[in-house]
């Protein structure tokens, strides 16, 4: 498969996935019994797969309240 075709297919999958996310938001808003956390986890995992991003987890999450700070400056 050519790189251009592969990139186009990935872009199409990304657009379909983003539209699916919008539908999921509407569904969770309408039906409060749907598990927002499970759907969010599923949606995020699929997004990372589409973008070919691997997540590496090291250690255990901190117990109790926590603050995450990202160091980013946009000029």
C-alpha positions in Angstrom: 0.0 0.0 0.0 1.4 3.4 -0.9 2.2 5.9 1.8 -0.3 8.4 0.3 -3.1 5.9 0.4 -2.2 4.8 3.9 -2.3 8.5 5.1 -5.7 9.1 3.4 -7.2 6.0 5.0 -5.8 7.0 8.4 -7.4 10.5 7.9 -10.7 9.0 6.9 -10.6 6.7 10.0 -9.8 9.8 12.1 -12.8 11.8 10.7 -15.2 8.9 11.3 -13.9 8.4 14.8 -14.3 12.1 15.6 -17.9 12.0 14.3 -18.5 8.9 16.5 -17.3 10.9 19.4 -19.8 13.6 18.7 -22.6 10.9 18.6 -21.4 9.4 21.9 -21.5 12.8 23.5 -25.1 13.2 22.3 -26.0 9.7 23.5 -24.5 10.2 27.0 -26.3 13.6 27.3 -29.7 12.0 26.3 -29.3 8.7 28.2 -27.7 9.2 31.6 -27.5 5.5 32.2 -24.7 5.1 29.7 -21.3 4.7 31.3 -19.4 7.9 30.4 -16.2 6.6 31.8 -16.2 3.4 29.8 -17.1 5.1 26.6 -14.4 7.7 27.2 -11.8 5.1 27.8 -12.9 3.2 24.6 -12.9 6.3 22.5 -9.5 7.4 23.7 -7.9 4.0 23.2 -9.3 3.9 19.6 -8.0 7.4 18.9 -4.5 6.4 20.1 -4.6 3.3 17.9 -5.6 5.3 14.8 -2.8 7.8 15.4 -0.3 5.0 16.1 0.5 6.3 19.6 1.6 3.8 22.2 1.2 4.5 25.9 3.8 3.3 28.4 2.7 3.3 32.0 5.4 3.2 34.7 4.6 3.0 38.4 1.3 3.4 40.2 -1.0 6.5 40.2 -0.8 8.7 43.3 -3.6 8.2 45.8 -5.9 11.1 46.6 -6.2 14.5 44.9 -3.5 15.5 42.4 -2.5 18.3 40.1 -1.0 17.6 36.6 1.0 20.5 35.2 2.2 20.5 31.6 5.2 22.5 30.7 4.4 24.1 27.3 5.0 27.5 25.8 3.5 28.5 22.5 5.1 31.4 20.8 
